[in-house]
Amino acid sequence: MKRGEIMMNNNENNPLKNRHETLFLWDVRKSNPNGDPNGNEPRIDRYTNKCDVMDVCIKRSVRNFVSIVNGPNSILINKLGNDSSETVTLTNRISDYLFGTPEQIEKTTKIVKRIVEDQLKEDKQYKQFLEDPSPKTLDGIINSKSKKDLEKIVSNESVNVEALQNTIIAELRAYLCCMFNDLRMFGSILALENDLKALGGPITGPIQIEIGTSCHRVVQSNKQITSVMSSSEEKEAGIIGDTHCIEYGLFATSAIANENAARFTGLTEDDQYLFLKALWRGTRERHTRSKNQVPRLLVDIEYNKPFHFGDLVNNIKLIPKMNVKNGKLIEEESYRSIEDFSIDLTSFFQKVNSKKDIINNIKFFSYDLISLKNFKEKLDTELAGKVTEVNDLDIDSPKESKQE
């Protein structure tokens, strides 16, 4: 279905043309990278003793950074207003965006009018929408229940009313994709309710992120914490609790940006690069007591064919270093920093070199894990010439900072 022109021109200037595959590594120290809802303990596989970080948690880091750069209204999964404690449903979020201010009402009304104004009679439902644009009056147009109701809103019996309604729905969904960075990137189930239910349904996101997993076995540690509060009698009462963490973990995940799905959400080249920056910076800047994490390596491969490996994470090995105190190799569970091991990407380089003819370029950035020189030395000479180090992932240049 062809997209409308309303608000979509900016996103169609540089649509994502090629497939991207991204490998991302980060480490955490004395942190709970992604607590389980039941007890908030780290998600540790009982068979492998490796720790998982859900894709939803990784996306939250991306969303947090995008909202800082582009403003809170640039992401769909967010709160309403300034009260960060307020719980908001997806339906409320969409309703507020479409009809929350006079400016937003005007934009939403303009989309509907542009599509159907020439085909609508001066009927009650349409007049109600124009006089009082709202989810309820919009629902009266796009979700009429019976054929008799459908015929009331069109002036030409030859018009396919269902197609007309589907066009309105598609245009409004395209409008939402245009406005929300995370919807363009990740898609959404859009489980809308009540008067906006007709706008709901799955939107497949072009960027899909794999669940992150530690590259080695980890050790869980439970720390006791104490808070002291004054009572009305000005006496101190201590409350003792537990906080769960792992001592250390180097994590890896991968992401695919699919150029075919990008056509349906309007994902652009700029969006994909923003995703890379948000993945790196969002991980680093989401720093709390339970999220003591540092980004370490990002490799983004752009292909010129509809291809991706899909298992790059499995090609990472850690080689333990020698313990200078006892002369023995440091065990996996004893890793406490990147100084305790070296990273072996031999299998990764073999795979990438085998597909050098279909690789357009490789973006690379690392923080203390592997140097650009060492990275390029392991690649085929032709492929090494396609590697670009992207320093602005970590710190924006003055020019970019001014733009943001």
N, C-alpha and C positions, 0 to 999 in steps of 0.2 A: 504494500500500500504506500502510495507516494505521500511524503510528508508535505505539510503546508509551508507557506513562506513566513508565517508569523513567528517572529523571534528566533528563527532557525538559521538565518543567513550567517551569523558569526560562527556557528558550529560547523557549517558546511564549507568554509573557506579552506580548511586543511584537514579533511577527514583522515582517520587512521587508514593507511594504505596497506601495510604489511603486518604480518604476525610478529609478535614480540614474546620472548621467553625470558623471564627474570629470575635470577638466583640471588637470594638475600640471606646473609648471616648476621646474627647479633648475639651478644652474650649478656648474661645477667649474673649478679653476685648477691648472695644472701637476699633473694627476692622470691616472690610468688608471681611468676610471669603470667599466669592465668588460672586463678583459683576455680575449683569445682563449685557449683552452686550448693552442693550438700557438704557443708563444713568448711568451704573455702580452702581446701587443701590443693596443692599442686596436682595436676593431672598426670600421674605417673603410671605407665604401663607396668602391670605387676609381673609380666613375663620378661620384658626387656630392661626394666628399670630406667627407661628413657622417658623424658617429660614432654608433654604435648602442649602446644599453644593453639587454640582454635582460630580459624580464619576470621571469625567475628571479632575477636580481640585484636588481631592485626589490622583489620579494617577500621576499628575504632581509633587506632593511632593515626591512620591516614586521614580519617575524618576530622580529628582534632586539629591537625596541622592545616588542612584545607580551610577549615572554618576560621582559623587565625589569619590566613593569607587573604581569603576572599570574603570573609564575613560569615556570620552564623546562618544567614539565609541562603548560603551557597550549598548547604548540605540538607538532605531530606531527613535523615535520622538525627534529630536534634530536639532540643527543648523549645518551648514557646516563651517568649519574653525573657526577662533577666533572672528569673528565679530558677536556678539550676537544679533545685530539689523538686520542681514540679514534674509530675508524671503526665506525659502527653501521649495519646494514642496516635497512630498513623493517620487515622481519619481526621482527627482534630488538626494535625499538622497540615494536611492537604487542604482542608477546608479553610484554615487560616491563611494559607498562601494564596488560594484562589479568590477568597472573598474577605480577607482580613482588613484591607485598607481601601480607600477610594481608588487609588492608583491600580491596585491589583484587581479590583472589581471591573474597572474600565478595560484592562487587558483581557480578562476572561470573557467579558461581554463582547469585545471586539472579535475574538476568535469565533464565537458562536454566530454572531451576526454575519461575519464574512462568509461563512460556509452556507448558511441556510436562509438568509434574509430574503432572497429572491424567490424562494420556494414556499415560504410560510404565508398563511392567511393572517388576517388580523384576528387571530383566535385568542381565546382567553388564556391558554397556557403560555403562549409566546409573550403576550402583553404582560403577564405576571412576571415573567423572567426579566423583561426589559425594565419594568417598574421597580422590581425588587430582586436583583440578582442574588441568588443564594443557592446552597446545595439543594434545597427543597424544590425551588422553581426550575433549576437545571435538570433535576431528576424528572420533572414533568415533561421535558422535551426528549431526553435521551433514553427514557425507560418507561414509555407508555405501555400499559399492560395488554390492551386488546387491539384488534385490528381497527375497530371503530375509533378508538382513541388515536391511533396512528394516523388515520385518514383525516382527522380534524386538524392536524398541524401542517398539512401540505395543501397547496393550491392546485397542484397538477396530479391527477390520478395516475399518470404514467410514471411518476417518481417512485423509485425504490426507497421506501421510507426506512427500512432496516439499514440499507446502505448509507443513507443520510445520517442516521443515528451513529452508525459505526465510524463514519468520517469525523463527526464531532468528537467522539470518544478518542479516536486515534490522534486527532489534532491536539486535544488537551493533554494526552499522555506524552506526545512529542514535546509540547510546551513545558511540561514538568521535567522531562529529560534535559531540555535546554537549560533550565534554570538551576537544576541541582547537580553538582559535580559528582556526588556519590551515586546518584541514580544513573548517570551516564556511564560511570565506571563499573559499578557492581550490580546494577539492576535491582529488582525487588519483587517480592511476591505481590506487593500492593494489596494486602488483605484489607480492603476498605469496607466500611459498614454503612448501614442506614442509607441516606440519600445519595452518597457517593459510591455506592456499591458497584454501579455500572461502569465506573472508571477503573475498577480494580482488575486484578488478574496479573499473571506473571510477566515480568519484563526481564529477559535474560541479559545479564551483564556481560559485556565483552571481556572484562578483567576478572578472572577467576583465580583465587589464591588457595594454595594447598595448606592444609593444617601444618603448622610448624612443629618440628620435633628436634629434641636435643641430639647432637651428633655422638653422644656418649652416655653411659649410665650416670645417673645423678644420685645425690644423697639428699633426702628430705630431713629437715631439721625443724623442730618446734621450739620456738622461743617464748618464754613467759614475759608478758608485759604488765605493767602496773600503772593505774591512773589514780590520782589522789584528788578528791573533791571535798570541799568544805560543806558541812551540814548547817542547819539553821542555828545549832548551838555552837557554831564555829569550831567544831571538832573535825579532825581529819579522818576520813574513811577511805581505805584503799580497796581497789577492785583489781583482782588478778585475773588475767586471761592468757590465752595462747595465740600466737601468730605463727602461721605456717610458711615455710620457705624452702628453697633448695640452696645448698651452699654455693654451687656454681653450675652454669650450663651454657654451652655454645649451641645456639639454635639455628636451624636452616629451614627455609621455606622457598617455594617457587611460585611464580604467577605467570599466567598466559593472558596476553591481550589479543583477542581474536578479531581480525579485521572484518569478518563477515557479520558477527554480532554487532560490531561497532556501527554498522550502517543503520541499525534500528534504534540505537540510543543517541547517535550523533557524536560518539567519542572521537576526539580529534588527536592529532599529533601532540598538541600542547597539553591536552588532558593526560595523555600517557606519560609525558615527561613530568607533569605535576604529580602524577601517581608515584613515580620513582623518587622524586624529591620528598614527597610526603611520607613515603615508606621509610626513608632514611631519617629525616628530621623528626617525623612524628614519633618514631621509636625512641630517639634520643631525648626529645623534649617531654615525653610522657614520663617524667621522672618523679616518683614518689617513694615512700619508704618500701612499698611492696613492688616497685617497678624500677629497680636500680639496674638499668640496661643501657648498653652501648652498641650502636651499629658498627659492624666490622667489615663487611664485604658486600658489594652490589655489582652484579654483572647482568647487563641487559643485552640480549641478542636479538637483532632484527633480521628476519629471513626475507628472501624474495620469492618464496614459495609458501603455500599453505601447509607449513610443516612446523612441528616442535618435538623435542625429545620426550618431555613429560616426566622424566625421572632423574633430573639433574641432581636432586638432593641425595640420591643413592650413590652418587659418584664422589662423595666427600669422605675422606678418611683422616683420622687424627693419629699422629705418631707420637707416642709418649716420649718425653725427654728424661734424662737421667737425673735422679735426685742426688744433688752434690753432697748431701749429708751421709747417705748410706750406700751410694753407688748403685742403687737399683732403679729400674724404670718406674716412673710414677704411674700408679694405677688409675684407671678411668674415674673411679669414685673419688679419687684424691685430687682431681683437677680443681684448681682454685683460681686460675687466671690463664690468659693465652700464653703465658711464659712457661706453662707446664707441658706443652705439646707443640708440634708443628703440624701444619695442614698439608695433606697430600691430595692434590687434584689431578693425579696422573690419569685416572679413568675419565675425568671431566675433559681434559685436554684431548684425549684420544677420540672421544665422541665428537667434540666440536671440530677438530681437524678433519674428521671424516666427512663433514658436511660444509667444508669451506666454500664450495661453489655456490651454495644457496644462502650464504650469510652476507648481508649487506654491510653491517657494521656491528661493533660491540662497544657498549658504554661500560666503563669500569671505574670503580672507586673503592678504595680500601683504607681502613684506619688501623694500622699496626699489625695487620694479619698477613698480607702479601704485598710486595712492592709491584709497581707497574712494570718495572724492568723484568722481574722474575716471572710475572704473568705473561708478558709478551714473548719471553725466551722459550716458553713451553709450547707456543703456538706455531703453526706453519708460517713461514716468512710472509707469504701473501696475506694470510689472515691477521698476522700481527700488525700489518700496515692499516688494518681496518679498526684498530682499537683506539678509542678516545677516552682519556681520563676526564671525568666531569667533576671538577673541583667545587662547583657551585652547589652540589648536593649538600655540602656541609655548612658552608658560610656563603651567603649571597654576596655578590660583588656590589659596590656602592650604587651602580646603575640599577641593578635589579632591586635592591632594597628600596630605592626611590620609587620605582614603578609599583612595588607592592604596597 
